[in-house]
Amino acid sequence: MTRNLWSKRWIEGRGRSETRSSGPATIESMWFRLPDAGVHYARSCVLTVPGKFFAETMLVYPCNGVNFPVFGSEYIEMRDRYFGAVDFHPVSGETGHIDAYFSDFPDRSVEKSAHYDLDTYFSRKLWHKRSDKPFYEEFVDVCEARLESFMGILTSLPPHTPDYIALDAYMAENDPAHGILKAYFGPEFADDYVRGFLFPGDSGDFFGAV
């Protein structure tokens, strides 16, 4: 299925990309750093197993603002099941500033997750949807509106030295993507990719100099 990927549109022209295949599985990685625009590290991952699985995820780590959240988005297809989520992930226990910054967006409607503690590294502004029908265009609309708001606030904030080690360690430990990466690319690649690219702490060095 040919798809106009929203994360690719946003990242292309700003950074680098690499595509890797193993059997039917293809994984496309895109990333950049742009401190002048307040972006410490941004990355997108598109994992495709034709007829079985599709996932597009993106994270934008800020280098402006004390405790300013990380923007995150995820869209997954598994045969006749579809899932999407978009959030401003808190990097500490403080979430009041997220509610204030992003008050125009509705509060989340879900309180439990099979994989995550939603009161730890997720905000009250989490957008979440499950369906038996595709809703990619709706997901893109949510992403674009929230990322535009995120970047607008981010560029108005003073520079700050980021620390995402705890957030990324938690996400790497609990992200279900590890299982499918292991199945198609092997355990060593899966471990290195999850901790070195998807959730790299402060390094972001899976592909070398980033």
Summary of the structure (lengths in Angstrom):
residues: 210
radius of gyration: 16.2
end to end distance: 30.2
largest distance: 46.7
contacts: 626
relative contact order: 0.17
helix: 31%
strand: 30%
